[in-house]
Amino acid sequence: MVHERFQSVDKAQLARRFGAAARHYDAHARFQQEVGQSLLARMDEGGVKEVRSGAGLDLGCGTGFFLPALAPRCETLTGLDLAPGMLAQAALRGSGARLVCGDAEGLPFADQSLDWVFSSLALQWCERPAQAFAELNRVLKPGGQVFFSTLLSGSLWQLREAWRAVDGRDHVNRFLTLPQLQQAARDGGFEAPALCPLTWSLAYPALSGLLRDLKGIGASQVNDERSAGLGHRQRLVRLGEAYERHRQPDGLLAASYEVCLGRLVRR
């Protein structure tokens, strides 16, 4: 099966961008940590609790924030990430997990070698989502499960709308719609994907807080060094003015993410 590209991704650049953010990532990752905690609860519901048996994988483990919570749920745990810089931070956790640099679209694991996979807010960076799901299907044992979270289309719509008012461009990453995600999972071999879409609402006193968090985790398309200088500063002022329409009655600025929590079972 040929899996068409959803987006064109420079994986080397992506790895550098996230690697450069690794040391200060956790300080800006409140949203990512909240979503991951919700995904851990889904694992409990799916029967993957603190029983040291089998082999587990944290796909897109980043700084390894969730490795200590995942380690008691398996006998052998592996953390995989595209960015060596992230893995260097993950090594400081002392979780005992084996750390591997690799790509979700070409997993470096044998067929039917894993009992479960945890992947929080990583799959949205895949160039070929169906290929990533096919790889997950390949490496899971029959009956094995994938617990994942990913961003959906509509995330940061307020920021996209404000940027369009400034220069007519989005400056926000593209993500799959829920039907596209469902089809990608099916194309990857998962017959009945259980997908739960949720809206995650954040609030900031000023737009600078949101932009700082996006830059701090390495996921920003806003702070382009090529646009630095007076013109760039003026555009950010205009962006702040355009974003003001999203200030809430409590005085805070709204920022919304569309998130899917998913559970897949390998037949």
C-alpha positions as a Markdown table, in Angstrom:
| # | Residue | x | y | z |
|---|---|---|---|---|
| 1 | Met | 0.0 | 0.0 | 0.0 |
| 2 | Val | 1.3 | 3.5 | -0.9 |
| 3 | His | 0.6 | 6.0 | 1.8 |
| 4 | Glu | 0.3 | 9.6 | 0.4 |
| 5 | Arg | 1.9 | 12.5 | 2.1 |
| 6 | Phe | -0.2 | 14.7 | 4.4 |
| 7 | Gln | 2.5 | 17.3 | 4.6 |
| 8 | Ser | 6.1 | 17.8 | 3.6 |
| 9 | Val | 8.3 | 17.5 | 6.6 |
| 10 | Asp | 12.0 | 18.2 | 6.8 |
| 11 | Lys | 12.8 | 15.6 | 9.5 |
| 12 | Ala | 16.3 | 16.8 | 10.1 |
| 13 | Gln | 15.1 | 20.3 | 10.7 |
| 14 | Leu | 12.3 | 19.1 | 12.9 |
| 15 | Ala | 14.8 | 17.1 | 15.0 |
| 16 | Arg | 17.1 | 20.2 | 15.3 |
| 17 | Arg | 14.2 | 22.4 | 16.3 |
| 18 | Phe | 12.9 | 20.1 | 19.0 |
| 19 | Gly | 16.4 | 19.3 | 20.1 |
| 20 | Ala | 17.3 | 22.9 | 20.6 |
| 21 | Ala | 14.2 | 23.3 | 22.8 |
| 22 | Ala | 15.0 | 20.2 | 25.0 |
| 23 | Arg | 16.6 | 21.9 | 28.0 |
| 24 | His | 13.7 | 24.3 | 28.6 |
| 25 | Tyr | 10.9 | 22.2 | 27.0 |
| 26 | Asp | 9.3 | 21.1 | 30.3 |
| 27 | Ala | 9.0 | 24.7 | 31.6 |
| 28 | His | 6.7 | 25.5 | 28.6 |
| 29 | Ala | 4.8 | 22.2 | 28.3 |
| 30 | Arg | 1.9 | 22.6 | 30.7 |
| 31 | Phe | -0.6 | 21.7 | 28.0 |
| 32 | Gln | 1.5 | 18.7 | 26.8 |
| 33 | Gln | 1.8 | 17.4 | 30.3 |
| 34 | Glu | -2.0 | 17.7 | 31.0 |
| 35 | Val | -2.8 | 15.8 | 27.8 |
| 36 | Gly | -0.3 | 13.1 | 28.6 |
| 37 | Gln | -1.8 | 12.6 | 32.1 |
| 38 | Ser | -5.2 | 12.1 | 30.4 |
| 39 | Leu | -3.7 | 9.5 | 28.1 |
| 40 | Leu | -2.2 | 7.7 | 31.1 |
| 41 | Ala | -5.7 | 7.4 | 32.6 |
| 42 | Arg | -6.9 | 5.9 | 29.3 |
| 43 | Met | -4.2 | 3.3 | 29.6 |
| 44 | Asp | -5.6 | 2.4 | 33.0 |
| 45 | Glu | -9.0 | 2.0 | 31.5 |
| 46 | Gly | -7.5 | -0.2 | 28.8 |
| 47 | Gly | -6.0 | -2.6 | 31.3 |
| 48 | Val | -2.4 | -1.4 | 31.0 |
| 49 | Lys | -1.7 | -0.8 | 34.6 |
| 50 | Glu | 1.3 | -1.1 | 36.9 |
| 51 | Val | 2.1 | -4.7 | 36.2 |
| 52 | Arg | 5.7 | -5.4 | 35.2 |
| 53 | Ser | 5.3 | -7.6 | 32.2 |
| 54 | Gly | 5.8 | -7.3 | 28.5 |
| 55 | Ala | 7.4 | -4.7 | 26.3 |
| 56 | Gly | 6.3 | -1.1 | 26.0 |
| 57 | Leu | 7.2 | 1.9 | 23.9 |
| 58 | Asp | 6.9 | 5.7 | 24.5 |
| 59 | Leu | 6.8 | 6.9 | 20.9 |
| 60 | Gly | 8.0 | 10.5 | 20.7 |
| 61 | Cys | 9.1 | 10.4 | 24.3 |
| 62 | Gly | 10.7 | 13.9 | 24.1 |
| 63 | Thr | 12.4 | 14.8 | 27.4 |
| 64 | Gly | 11.1 | 11.5 | 28.9 |
| 65 | Phe | 8.6 | 13.2 | 31.2 |
| 66 | Phe | 6.3 | 10.2 | 31.1 |
| 67 | Leu | 8.9 | 7.5 | 31.3 |
| 68 | Pro | 8.8 | 7.1 | 35.1 |
| 69 | Ala | 5.1 | 6.6 | 35.0 |
| 70 | Leu | 5.3 | 4.1 | 32.1 |
| 71 | Ala | 8.1 | 2.0 | 33.5 |
| 72 | Pro | 6.0 | 0.1 | 36.1 |
| 73 | Arg | 3.6 | -0.9 | 33.4 |
| 74 | Cys | 6.0 | -3.2 | 31.6 |
| 75 | Glu | 9.1 | -5.3 | 32.0 |
| 76 | Thr | 11.1 | -3.6 | 29.3 |
| 77 | Leu | 10.5 | 0.0 | 28.3 |
| 78 | Thr | 11.9 | 1.9 | 25.3 |
| 79 | Gly | 11.7 | 5.6 | 24.6 |
| 80 | Leu | 12.0 | 6.7 | 21.0 |
| 81 | Asp | 12.4 | 10.2 | 19.7 |
| 82 | Leu | 13.5 | 11.8 | 16.4 |
| 83 | Ala | 15.6 | 14.4 | 18.3 |
| 84 | Pro | 18.9 | 13.4 | 19.9 |
| 85 | Gly | 18.7 | 16.5 | 22.1 |
| 86 | Met | 15.4 | 15.3 | 23.5 |
| 87 | Leu | 16.9 | 11.9 | 24.3 |
| 88 | Ala | 19.8 | 13.5 | 26.1 |
| 89 | Gln | 17.3 | 15.1 | 28.4 |
| 90 | Ala | 15.3 | 11.9 | 28.7 |
| 91 | Ala | 18.5 | 10.1 | 29.9 |
| 92 | Leu | 18.6 | 12.3 | 32.9 |
| 93 | Arg | 15.3 | 10.9 | 34.2 |
| 94 | Gly | 16.8 | 7.7 | 35.5 |
| 95 | Ser | 13.8 | 5.7 | 34.4 |
| 96 | Gly | 15.7 | 2.7 | 33.3 |
| 97 | Ala | 14.2 | 2.9 | 29.8 |
| 98 | Arg | 16.2 | 2.1 | 26.7 |
| 99 | Leu | 16.5 | 5.2 | 24.6 |
| 100 | Val | 16.5 | 5.0 | 20.8 |
| 101 | Cys | 16.7 | 7.7 | 18.1 |
| 102 | Gly | 14.3 | 6.9 | 15.3 |
| 103 | Asp | 11.3 | 7.8 | 13.2 |
| 104 | Ala | 7.7 | 6.8 | 13.7 |
| 105 | Glu | 7.3 | 6.1 | 10.0 |
| 106 | Gly | 10.1 | 3.6 | 10.1 |
| 107 | Leu | 10.2 | 2.0 | 13.6 |
| 108 | Pro | 13.5 | 0.2 | 14.4 |
| 109 | Phe | 11.8 | -2.8 | 16.0 |
| 110 | Ala | 11.0 | -6.3 | 15.0 |
| 111 | Asp | 7.6 | -7.5 | 13.9 |
| 112 | Gln | 5.2 | -8.3 | 16.8 |
| 113 | Ser | 7.7 | -7.3 | 19.4 |
| 114 | Leu | 5.7 | -4.8 | 21.6 |
| 115 | Asp | 2.8 | -5.3 | 23.9 |
| 116 | Trp | 1.7 | -1.6 | 24.0 |
| 117 | Val | 2.7 | 1.8 | 22.7 |
| 118 | Phe | 2.1 | 5.2 | 24.4 |
| 119 | Ser | 2.4 | 8.2 | 22.2 |
| 120 | Ser | 1.4 | 11.7 | 23.3 |
| 121 | Leu | 1.3 | 14.6 | 20.9 |
| 122 | Ala | 3.9 | 13.2 | 18.6 |
| 123 | Leu | 2.0 | 11.6 | 15.6 |
| 124 | Gln | 0.9 | 15.1 | 14.3 |
| 125 | Trp | 4.5 | 15.6 | 13.0 |
| 126 | Cys | 4.4 | 12.6 | 10.7 |
| 127 | Glu | 4.6 | 13.2 | 7.0 |
| 128 | Arg | 2.6 | 10.0 | 6.2 |
| 129 | Pro | 0.3 | 9.3 | 9.1 |
| 130 | Ala | -1.0 | 6.1 | 7.6 |
| 131 | Gln | 2.6 | 4.8 | 7.3 |
| 132 | Ala | 3.1 | 5.5 | 11.0 |
| 133 | Phe | 0.0 | 3.6 | 11.9 |
| 134 | Ala | 1.1 | 0.7 | 9.6 |
| 135 | Glu | 4.4 | 0.6 | 11.5 |
| 136 | Leu | 2.6 | 0.5 | 14.8 |
| 137 | Asn | 0.5 | -2.3 | 13.6 |
| 138 | Arg | 3.6 | -4.2 | 12.4 |
| 139 | Val | 5.5 | -4.0 | 15.7 |
| 140 | Leu | 2.6 | -4.8 | 18.0 |
| 141 | Lys | 1.8 | -8.3 | 19.1 |
| 142 | Pro | -1.7 | -9.6 | 18.4 |
| 143 | Gly | -3.9 | -8.0 | 21.0 |
| 144 | Gly | -1.4 | -5.2 | 21.6 |
| 145 | Gln | -2.7 | -1.7 | 22.1 |
| 146 | Val | -1.7 | 1.8 | 21.1 |
| 147 | Phe | -2.7 | 4.7 | 23.3 |
| 148 | Phe | -2.1 | 8.0 | 21.6 |
| 149 | Ser | -3.0 | 11.7 | 21.6 |
| 150 | Thr | -2.6 | 14.0 | 18.6 |
| 151 | Leu | -3.6 | 17.5 | 17.5 |
| 152 | Leu | -6.4 | 17.9 | 15.1 |
| 153 | Ser | -7.3 | 20.6 | 12.6 |
| 154 | Gly | -8.7 | 23.7 | 14.3 |
| 155 | Ser | -5.9 | 23.8 | 16.9 |
| 156 | Leu | -4.9 | 27.4 | 17.7 |
| 157 | Trp | -7.6 | 28.7 | 15.5 |
| 158 | Gln | -7.5 | 32.1 | 17.3 |
| 159 | Leu | -3.8 | 32.5 | 16.5 |
| 160 | Arg | -4.4 | 31.5 | 12.9 |
| 161 | Glu | -7.3 | 34.0 | 12.6 |
| 162 | Ala | -5.2 | 36.8 | 14.1 |
| 163 | Trp | -2.2 | 36.1 | 11.7 |
| 164 | Arg | -4.6 | 36.2 | 8.7 |
| 165 | Ala | -5.7 | 39.6 | 9.8 |
| 166 | Val | -2.1 | 40.7 | 9.8 |
| 167 | Asp | -0.7 | 39.3 | 6.5 |
| 168 | Gly | -3.2 | 36.8 | 5.1 |
| 169 | Arg | -1.1 | 33.8 | 6.1 |
| 170 | Asp | -1.7 | 31.1 | 8.7 |
| 171 | His | 1.7 | 30.8 | 10.5 |
| 172 | Val | 0.1 | 27.8 | 12.3 |
| 173 | Asn | 0.9 | 24.1 | 11.6 |
| 174 | Arg | -1.5 | 22.0 | 9.7 |
| 175 | Phe | -3.1 | 19.0 | 11.4 |
| 176 | Leu | -5.5 | 16.2 | 10.3 |
| 177 | Thr | -9.2 | 16.4 | 10.6 |
| 178 | Leu | -10.9 | 13.7 | 12.7 |
| 179 | Pro | -12.2 | 11.8 | 9.6 |
| 180 | Gln | -8.7 | 12.0 | 8.0 |
| 181 | Leu | -7.1 | 10.6 | 11.2 |
| 182 | Gln | -9.7 | 7.8 | 11.4 |
| 183 | Gln | -9.0 | 6.9 | 7.7 |
| 184 | Ala | -5.2 | 7.0 | 8.3 |
| 185 | Ala | -5.6 | 4.5 | 11.2 |
| 186 | Arg | -7.7 | 2.2 | 9.1 |
| 187 | Asp | -5.3 | 2.4 | 6.2 |
| 188 | Gly | -2.6 | 1.5 | 8.7 |
| 189 | Gly | -4.4 | -1.8 | 9.5 |
| 190 | Phe | -6.5 | -0.8 | 12.6 |
| 191 | Glu | -10.1 | -1.8 | 11.8 |
| 192 | Ala | -12.0 | -0.1 | 14.6 |
| 193 | Pro | -10.1 | 2.9 | 15.9 |
| 194 | Ala | -11.6 | 4.3 | 19.1 |
| 195 | Leu | -11.1 | 8.1 | 18.8 |
| 196 | Cys | -12.2 | 10.7 | 21.3 |
| 197 | Pro | -12.0 | 14.4 | 20.2 |
| 198 | Leu | -11.7 | 17.0 | 22.9 |
| 199 | Thr | -11.2 | 20.8 | 23.0 |
| 200 | Trp | -8.4 | 21.9 | 25.4 |
| 201 | Ser | -8.8 | 25.5 | 26.4 |
| 202 | Leu | -5.8 | 27.5 | 27.7 |
| 203 | Ala | -5.7 | 31.2 | 28.8 |
| 204 | Tyr | -2.9 | 33.7 | 28.9 |
| 205 | Pro | -2.7 | 37.2 | 30.4 |
| 206 | Ala | -0.9 | 38.3 | 27.2 |
| 207 | Leu | -0.2 | 36.9 | 23.7 |
| 208 | Ser | 3.5 | 36.9 | 24.5 |
| 209 | Gly | 2.9 | 34.0 | 26.9 |
| 210 | Leu | 1.4 | 31.8 | 24.2 |
| 211 | Leu | 4.2 | 32.7 | 21.7 |
| 212 | Arg | 6.8 | 32.0 | 24.4 |
| 213 | Asp | 5.4 | 28.6 | 25.1 |
| 214 | Leu | 5.2 | 27.7 | 21.4 |
| 215 | Lys | 8.8 | 28.8 | 21.0 |
| 216 | Gly | 9.9 | 27.1 | 24.2 |
| 217 | Ile | 8.7 | 23.7 | 23.1 |
| 218 | Gly | 10.1 | 24.0 | 19.6 |
| 219 | Ala | 6.7 | 24.0 | 17.9 |
| 220 | Ser | 6.5 | 27.6 | 16.8 |
| 221 | Gln | 6.2 | 28.8 | 13.2 |
| 222 | Val | 5.8 | 32.4 | 14.4 |
| 223 | Asn | 9.3 | 33.3 | 15.6 |
| 224 | Asp | 11.1 | 33.0 | 12.3 |
| 225 | Glu | 14.7 | 34.3 | 12.6 |
| 226 | Arg | 14.6 | 35.4 | 9.0 |
| 227 | Ser | 11.9 | 37.9 | 9.9 |
| 228 | Ala | 13.8 | 39.4 | 12.8 |
| 229 | Gly | 14.2 | 43.2 | 13.1 |
| 230 | Leu | 11.9 | 46.2 | 13.2 |
| 231 | Gly | 9.5 | 44.9 | 10.6 |
| 232 | His | 9.1 | 41.7 | 12.6 |
| 233 | Arg | 8.4 | 43.6 | 15.8 |
| 234 | Gln | 5.8 | 45.7 | 14.1 |
| 235 | Arg | 4.1 | 42.6 | 12.8 |
| 236 | Leu | 4.0 | 41.2 | 16.3 |
| 237 | Val | 2.4 | 44.4 | 17.6 |
| 238 | Arg | -0.3 | 44.1 | 14.9 |
| 239 | Leu | -0.7 | 40.4 | 15.8 |
| 240 | Gly | -1.3 | 41.3 | 19.4 |
| 241 | Glu | -3.9 | 43.9 | 18.4 |
| 242 | Ala | -5.7 | 41.4 | 16.2 |
| 243 | Tyr | -5.7 | 38.8 | 18.9 |
| 244 | Glu | -7.4 | 41.1 | 21.4 |
| 245 | Arg | -10.8 | 40.0 | 20.0 |
| 246 | His | -10.2 | 36.7 | 21.8 |
| 247 | Arg | -9.9 | 38.3 | 25.3 |
| 248 | Gln | -12.4 | 36.8 | 27.6 |
| 249 | Pro | -14.6 | 38.4 | 30.3 |
| 250 | Asp | -12.1 | 37.2 | 32.9 |
| 251 | Gly | -9.5 | 39.4 | 31.2 |
| 252 | Leu | -7.4 | 36.5 | 29.8 |
| 253 | Leu | -6.7 | 35.6 | 26.1 |
| 254 | Ala | -8.1 | 32.3 | 24.9 |
| 255 | Ala | -6.1 | 29.7 | 23.1 |
| 256 | Ser | -7.7 | 26.4 | 22.0 |
| 257 | Tyr | -6.3 | 23.1 | 20.9 |
| 258 | Glu | -8.3 | 20.3 | 19.3 |
| 259 | Val | -7.0 | 17.0 | 20.7 |
| 260 | Cys | -7.8 | 13.4 | 19.9 |
| 261 | Leu | -7.3 | 10.7 | 22.5 |
| 262 | Gly | -7.1 | 7.4 | 20.7 |
| 263 | Arg | -7.0 | 3.7 | 21.5 |
| 264 | Leu | -6.1 | 1.1 | 18.8 |
| 265 | Val | -6.0 | -2.7 | 19.1 |
| 266 | Arg | -3.9 | -4.9 | 16.9 |
| 267 | Arg | -6.0 | -7.8 | 15.7 |
